[in-house]
Amino acid sequence: MESAMQENHGVILLVEDNVDLNNANRRALELRHYTAHAAFTLAQAREYLKETDPDIILLDVMLPDGDGFAFCNEIRGKTQAHILFLTAKTEHDDMVRGLMTGGDDYITKPFHAEELLTRIGAVMRRRKMDIPLKRITRGRLTLNLVSDQAFVDGEDLLLSQKEFSILCLLAQNEGSVLGAEHIYESVWGQPIGNDKNAVQMAISRLRGKITPAGYGISAVRGSGYVFSKTEGPPRS
């Protein structure tokens, strides 16, 4: 006899001001045994996220109380949810902007419910397989580990490969002091030898670029460097 209790396939937050579309998507998801919660404004979404971290957020771009892209940037450091934009816009720049603010994917309206369910199913399978981290977010700073790009408020910092690798290493070890030799060997893949100024020069360049993110890289005399929140420009 089939159990009356169905397995929950995941928790999804629907942020969409079109009541009919939101309700239709919610019903379709519930029929596939997802737990779906509807928010019709960004204010409602914020309240929901205070209590629950969903697996997926379906986020409309145009909402009555704000911009979905800005909201994505606002919450990206507070949730591990996969953010899928729902947009009627087809301009390439808008889609790129959505991904740069921390979105993971987008689907263009109008779409068939089966397409949405297929996308969501694929995301949930990847999450259950524990696919390695694709993004690191620290305040207004986002590191895309797939494209090796760093963004502050969606603006590409245009880092070199070495700069990105150093920043990624430091961000992953936030609050911990990493020695210059350790950084060099991790990023350059060889002993530091006579190239002792390479790390210092790269970090000097990084400092100015990441200052707007509210984070800095500080030198700890005789020990190395530490990545942490800062109230202002990092000290030399």
PyMOL commands that set and color helices and strands:
alter all, ss='L'
color gray80, all
select helices_A, chain A and resi 19-31+42-51+68-78+92-100+113-128+161-172+180-188+198-213
alter helices_A, ss='H'
color red, helices_A
select strands_A, chain A and resi 11-15+35-39+56-60+62-63+66-67+82-87+105-108+135-138+141-144+149-152+155-156+177-178+215-220+224-229
alter strands_A, ss='S'
color yellow, strands_A
deselect
rebuild
show_as cartoon
